[in-house]
Every structure is written in C-alpha cells, then in structure tokens.
C-alpha cells in the first residue's frame, strides 16, 4: 500500500485542512477519489489560518512554520 502526504500552506479561516469549500481542497479530494488504493494524509504547514492586522489571510511566517514542523511527523 502506498502512503502519500499532501501538505498545504495553511487553513482558510473557519475551514479544515484541504476543505472542500476551497479550490485546493476540491482538487485534492477529486485526486484522492481516483486512487482508493492509496492512503492519503492531508495537513498544512501551519494548522491555523494566519491573519494580518486587517483580518485577511496571509502567508505564515518562517517561525510559525518552524513551530509546526513537529506536527507533520505525527503519522510517520
């Protein structure tokens, strides 16, 4: 059995990782449906929605990514 990890950047506000309400989530979930024999893990570099001072989604900082790296290895 193959195992594949799909890692996004971050969640959108009020969404789970690779949520079907996002364009990325829709694409990833369609790919997963085509390969039922493969075990997929979906997560993000940071497991929260990083927002700027105006409440808009921003890229996570290097420190935020570094702080969340240990969580990427939970399933190994």
C-alpha positions as CSV (number, residue, x, y, z in Angstrom):
1,X,0.0,0.0,0.0
2,X,1.3,3.4,-0.9
3,X,1.0,6.3,1.5
4,X,1.1,9.9,0.3
5,X,1.1,13.1,2.4
6,X,-0.3,16.2,0.9
7,X,0.8,19.4,2.7
8,X,-0.8,22.7,2.1
9,X,0.3,26.1,3.4
10,X,-2.4,26.9,5.9
11,X,-6.1,26.7,6.5
12,X,-8.6,29.3,5.4
13,X,-10.5,30.9,8.3
14,X,-13.1,28.5,9.7
15,X,-12.1,25.6,7.4
16,X,-10.4,22.3,8.0
17,X,-7.2,21.3,6.1
18,X,-7.9,20.8,2.4
19,X,-11.6,21.6,3.0
20,X,-14.0,21.0,0.1
21,X,-15.0,24.7,0.3
22,X,-11.6,25.7,-1.0
23,X,-10.4,25.3,-4.6
24,X,-7.3,23.4,-3.5
25,X,-9.4,21.1,-1.3
26,X,-11.8,20.3,-4.2
27,X,-8.9,19.4,-6.5
28,X,-7.1,17.3,-3.8
29,X,-10.3,15.4,-2.8
30,X,-11.0,14.6,-6.5
31,X,-7.5,13.2,-6.9
32,X,-8.0,11.1,-3.7
33,X,-11.2,9.7,-5.1
34,X,-9.4,8.4,-8.2
35,X,-6.9,6.4,-6.2
36,X,-8.8,4.4,-3.5
37,X,-5.9,2.0,-3.2
38,X,-3.6,4.8,-1.9
39,X,-3.7,6.0,1.7
40,X,-3.6,9.8,1.8
41,X,-2.8,12.2,4.7
42,X,-3.9,15.8,4.4
43,X,-2.4,18.6,6.5
44,X,-0.9,22.0,6.3
45,X,2.4,23.6,7.2
46,X,0.5,25.5,9.9
47,X,-2.8,24.3,11.3
48,X,-4.4,27.6,11.7
49,X,-5.4,30.5,9.4
50,X,-2.7,33.2,9.8
51,X,-4.3,36.6,9.5
52,X,-2.8,40.0,9.1
53,X,-3.8,43.1,11.2
54,X,-6.8,43.6,8.9
55,X,-8.1,40.1,9.4
56,X,-7.1,39.0,5.9
57,X,-5.4,35.6,5.2
58,X,-1.6,35.9,4.9
59,X,1.3,33.6,4.4
60,X,2.7,32.1,7.6
61,X,6.0,33.4,8.9
62,X,9.1,31.2,8.9
63,X,8.8,31.0,12.7
64,X,5.2,29.8,12.5
65,X,6.2,27.1,10.1
66,X,9.1,26.0,12.2
67,X,6.9,25.8,15.3
68,X,4.5,23.5,13.4
69,X,7.0,21.2,11.7
70,X,6.9,18.6,14.5
71,X,3.2,18.1,13.8
72,X,4.0,17.0,10.3
73,X,5.7,13.8,11.6
74,X,2.8,12.5,13.8
75,X,1.9,9.8,11.2
76,X,5.4,8.5,10.4
